[in-house]
Amino acid sequence: MTREKKVYTLYQLNRSIKNALETKAGESGFWVKAEIAQITRSKTGHVYIDFVEERNGVRKAAIRGTIWSSAMRLISSELGSDTDNIISIGSEIVFLCRVTFHEVFGLSLSISEIDLSFMLGELEKRKKETIDHINKEGIDKLNKAKPLPRVIHKIALIGSPGTSGFRDFAHHVIHNEWKFRFDIEVYSAPVQGLEAASNIIKAIKQADDSTSDAIVLVRGGGSPLDLDCFNDLNLAIAIGNCKTPILTGIGHETDTCVADIVAHKYFKTPTDVGDFVVERAISFASLLIEIATKVGSRSQSIIFREHSLLDKSRLGLREFSTNLLTSKRTVLNQISIDLKRDYSRLLEKKKEAISNFKNTIQLLHPQNTLKRGYSVVKSNGVSISSINDLAVNSKVDVQLSDGQFEATINEIKSDGK
């Protein structure tokens, strides 16, 4: 004979499972570590979470969890502003739960507490690993080696417009008391959440393609979980590879982010970055004023010295001219005296020479020659100087000192013949 089958309804089976779990676990709680895969929030404040555990891309386990509204209020008050960062898709959390089974909804975990210290410990662990990597690869020195202009005029501002840190920097720089004008180009990017790091990297690459003097990355502070995106390794590499100097003002009070370590310079707050930018312009303006003052003062000194030199030169030139004229006048006077003396001497010599010439001329005058016994023979009124000019029987006139007579040539004799 066959034994009659024992058949249970589904409700009976699930009820049996529930009773067994409650008997075994009771009200005991368990600390569980799992990754959040999906989140659903109800209008009444309940939060439904799908938890998973994966290894090397393979899902090893999955279960649903619930945070009832009453527990959610306690958890939110404990986590504060980090609540949304912790209870978010992709976060791995450690939580206190109780295993429950519902006849309709099946197995689930009722969550009553979340361990914030575990999250912070994981963040610090990842941060330390990232810092060790960038130090080993020398990424922390790359952007620091980029030259920062003396005046940061054109600024590429990366941040979330409308946030307090973004407004603080922009207001501080734009409305500076020195009335310096800066050219600011905004590259909007979220600075919190799972996609923050990738969006900031994209903004950095866009800003690096511009002709900015510096890139300024700002955020208005927050908890360690809020600032975790600034510890991202890919973001650190992007900052290190950036051709433009990057200044960070994340807004932390005590600790530094990885982004600060690899940046050209980092500051505690966005306002501090603004102070640095403005003070750098003030320093350059002061240098220009100092140079202009020195140039003006030196120019005045040179002009005064040159004026004095010109005045001395004018007086010296006048005195030199006077002395030169006096000296030349004295020389001219002496020359005049010498000329007059030499002229008189020369004139006397010439007079004496003329007198001698006159005496000689008088001595050689024909009349005087005739008086010494000489005569002048003329033919047809022309003096005869050669015997060859005479002919026999020709008539000539012979002039003596006291008269003349006519003679006929009877015979001509030549000397030596």
Secondary structure as UniProt FT lines:
FT   HELIX           10..25
FT   TURN            26..27
FT   STRAND          30..41
FT   TURN            43..44
FT   STRAND          47..55
FT   TURN            56..57
FT   STRAND          58..67
FT   HELIX           69..79
FT   HELIX           80..82
FT   HELIX           83..86
FT   TURN            89..90
FT   STRAND          92..102
FT   TURN            103..105
FT   STRAND          106..114
FT   HELIX           116..137
FT   HELIX           139..142
FT   HELIX           143..145
FT   STRAND          154..159
FT   TURN            161..162
FT   HELIX           164..174
FT   TURN            177..178
FT   STRAND          183..188
FT   TURN            194..195
FT   HELIX           196..208
FT   STRAND          214..218
FT   TURN            224..227
FT   HELIX           228..231
FT   HELIX           233..241
FT   STRAND          246..249
FT   HELIX           258..262
FT   STRAND          265..267
FT   HELIX           270..364
FT   HELIX           366..371
FT   TURN            372..373
FT   STRAND          376..379
FT   TURN            380..381
FT   STRAND          382..383
FT   HELIX           387..389
FT   TURN            392..393
FT   STRAND          395..400
FT   TURN            401..402
FT   STRAND          403..408
FT   TURN            415..416
//
